């Protein structure tokens, strides 16, 4: 059985992604960091991040929800919410009557 990622696991995953993909110094990344101001991401970087969410985390993204993501905390919460929903859906689909 796979272990579900907790909030800290997701933060470490996101932090590593930003360091590896955008070469952002690790010390610059915390939960309060603004994606566009502090980390200096642009719209192309945001699209890359969406691709990562879909591919690596197996998350279906929603454009309306994505527009509300402005900080690292928002990214972590979004992943946590989406993966929790998937786990609940998977559990519900495994229930037999």
C-alpha positions as CSV (number, residue, x, y, z in Angstrom):
1,X,0.0,0.0,0.0
2,X,1.3,3.4,-0.9
3,X,1.9,6.0,1.8
4,X,-0.1,9.2,1.3
5,X,2.1,12.3,1.2
6,X,1.5,14.7,4.0
7,X,1.8,18.5,3.8
8,X,5.6,18.5,4.6
9,X,6.3,15.8,2.0
10,X,4.4,17.8,-0.6
11,X,6.3,21.0,0.4
12,X,9.7,19.2,0.1
13,X,8.6,17.8,-3.3
14,X,7.5,21.3,-4.5
15,X,10.7,22.9,-3.1
16,X,12.9,20.3,-4.9
17,X,10.9,20.9,-8.1
18,X,11.5,24.7,-8.0
19,X,15.2,24.2,-7.2
20,X,15.8,21.6,-9.9
21,X,13.6,23.2,-12.6
22,X,14.0,26.9,-12.1
23,X,17.4,26.9,-10.3
24,X,15.9,28.9,-7.4
25,X,18.1,28.8,-4.3
26,X,16.6,26.5,-1.7
27,X,16.9,29.1,1.0
28,X,14.7,31.5,-1.0
29,X,11.8,29.0,-0.9
30,X,9.4,28.8,2.0
31,X,5.6,28.4,2.3
32,X,5.0,32.2,2.2
33,X,7.1,32.8,-0.9
34,X,5.2,34.5,-3.7
35,X,5.6,32.5,-6.9
36,X,5.8,35.6,-9.1
37,X,7.4,38.2,-6.9
38,X,9.8,36.3,-4.5
39,X,10.6,33.4,-6.8
40,X,10.3,35.5,-10.0
41,X,8.3,32.9,-12.0
42,X,6.6,34.0,-15.2
43,X,3.5,32.7,-17.0
44,X,5.6,30.2,-19.0
45,X,7.0,28.9,-15.7
46,X,3.5,28.6,-14.3
47,X,2.5,26.5,-17.4
48,X,5.5,24.3,-16.7
49,X,4.4,23.9,-13.1
50,X,0.9,22.9,-14.3
51,X,2.4,20.3,-16.5
52,X,4.4,18.9,-13.6
53,X,1.2,18.7,-11.4
54,X,-0.6,16.8,-14.1
55,X,2.4,14.4,-15.0
56,X,4.2,13.9,-11.6
57,X,1.2,14.1,-9.2
58,X,-1.4,12.7,-11.6
59,X,-3.6,15.7,-10.9
60,X,-6.2,17.1,-13.3
61,X,-5.9,20.8,-13.1
62,X,-8.7,23.3,-13.2
63,X,-7.9,26.7,-14.7
64,X,-10.2,28.6,-12.4
65,X,-8.6,27.1,-9.3
66,X,-5.1,27.6,-10.7
67,X,-5.7,31.4,-11.0
68,X,-5.9,31.5,-7.2
69,X,-2.4,30.0,-6.7
70,X,0.0,32.8,-5.8
71,X,2.3,31.3,-3.1
72,X,4.2,28.1,-2.4
73,X,1.6,27.5,0.3
74,X,-1.1,27.7,-2.3
75,X,0.7,25.1,-4.5
76,X,1.1,22.7,-1.5
77,X,-2.6,23.1,-0.4
78,X,-3.8,22.6,-4.0
79,X,-1.8,19.4,-4.3
80,X,-2.9,18.2,-0.9
81,X,-6.6,18.9,-1.8
82,X,-6.4,17.3,-5.2
83,X,-4.6,14.2,-4.0
84,X,-7.0,13.8,-1.1
85,X,-9.9,14.0,-3.5
86,X,-8.3,11.3,-5.7
87,X,-7.7,9.1,-2.7
88,X,-11.4,9.5,-1.6
89,X,-12.6,8.7,-5.1
90,X,-10.4,5.7,-5.3
91,X,-11.6,4.4,-2.0
92,X,-15.2,5.0,-3.0
93,X,-14.7,3.2,-6.3
94,X,-13.3,0.1,-4.4
95,X,-16.4,-0.2,-2.3
96,X,-18.6,-3.1,-3.4
97,X,-22.2,-3.5,-2.6
